Amino acid sequence: MEKTFHMIGGEDEASYSRNSSHQRLILRKVKPILEECIQQLLRDMKETDLPNNCIKVADLGCCSGPNTFLTIQLMIKSIDKTWSKISNTKLPTIQYFLNDLVSNDFNLVFKGLPRVYENLEKENGRKCGSFLIAAMPGSFHGRLFPDSSMHFLHSSYSMHWLSQVPRGLVMESGMPKNKGKSICAIKTSPSNVHQAYVDQFTRDFTTFLRMRSQEMVKYGQLLLTFLCQDSEEVEGSHYLLLMGMALSDMVTEGHIEEEKLDTFSLPIYEPSIQEVKQIIEDEGSFKILRFQNFKTCLDASFESRTLDDGIVRARYVATYLRAVFGPILESHFGESIMDGLFHRYQNKLVNLVEKRQGLLNNLVISLRREW
Ligand SMILES: C[S@@+](CC[C@H](N)C(=O)[O-])C[C@H]1O[C@@H](n2cnc3c(N)ncnc32)[C@H](O)[C@@H]1O
């Protein structure tokens, strides 16, 4: 995961940069909560808590493309607006860290930075030097920043990715526990598969919180948005179940070897709301300020009104999911099956989008470092 995992980079038609409007919609929906967090953070923090009048923030799992830049804009505007309301002193310097895994397309991000600086100067009057952007490549499951240095950490649509495929998905006989069922843990997965994913998520999320608690100042805030389980999910409507079914069809049709599919599992887990709460409480460094969820349709960000039919919508969904899952699927199954796989996947999604099923359940939590 740490060395090779990535979304589709660049700016081609298939790239994450061109196919991430769903994640952008989520950023916009969470904007009022982001503003609220920044307000509370700056109120909790006295000016003396900002050494060198510098506030340090980071976006964890920033990826590359318009969402990376939108997040920068949202955070900076929010800090500036709040500061002007609560203090009549000079705006603090902002040091902004872009974090993602080393295979992320950071070059694309760097190329877009001059534009970001220009816009911030035009719209916020932020002069060069009062706002400094740096990259911090590496896994957020490990340490990223010095002790007690960070004020605000944000992460959207990244925390459901695990540090690895859970161990223990194979029985002693060598038979995969998930055989023929799915490529991750979903509602209908066998309980031992589910448990292996819960254990991995618990380890990863606990480590994540522990690392951040060491890096954050007292009263620093963490805002996390990620996918969680939908307890009201319609049976058989999970989008990753359908991806597993498309792969299974390709085994039946002889395009993929059965063993290849049996040895594939995705390092992704959508925890239940209770699991997340319990891990935060057990880890103990953070106070929960906000804990809420909202659902979105898979095609919620589809904007065209002229081609409003299921096939077009399903193609839209399959394309943005390919920008996310394409690289990891390709590294296991090979490039040659990819078009066929996503064509079959798109066909399976039609029914789902037409019935407005397969909802994504988005969990938003804000946490405050208490001591
Ligand atoms: C779906 S993208 C979300 C990107 C962006 N935040 C957005 O809202 O569009 C998920 C990102 O999380 C990153 N990611 C996954 N696991 C990570 C980890 N352990 N450390 C840092 N980044 C990680 C991926 O590389 C990917 O860029």
The ligand as an ORCA input file, in Angstrom:
! r2SCAN-3c Opt
* xyz 0 1
  C     -10.466      9.072     -2.856
  S      -8.983      9.962     -2.599
  C      -9.589     11.410     -1.781
  C      -8.783     12.604     -2.155
  C      -9.266     13.953     -1.699
  N      -9.168     14.101     -0.262
  C     -10.674     14.263     -2.171
  O     -11.536     14.532     -1.322
  O     -10.899     14.249     -3.371
  C      -8.211      9.072     -1.262
  C      -6.755      9.472     -1.080
  O      -6.270      8.934      0.158
  C      -4.941      8.545     -0.040
  N      -4.533      7.596      1.007
  C      -5.003      6.349      1.230
  N      -4.349      5.791      2.270
  C      -3.462      6.725      2.713
  C      -2.505      6.739      3.760
  N      -2.320      5.678      4.556
  N      -1.767      7.847      3.941
  C      -1.929      8.950      3.148
  N      -2.828      8.983      2.129
  C      -3.587      7.882      1.913
  C      -4.962      7.945     -1.436
  O      -3.663      7.825     -1.986
  C      -5.848      8.930     -2.180
  O      -5.121      9.952     -2.766
*
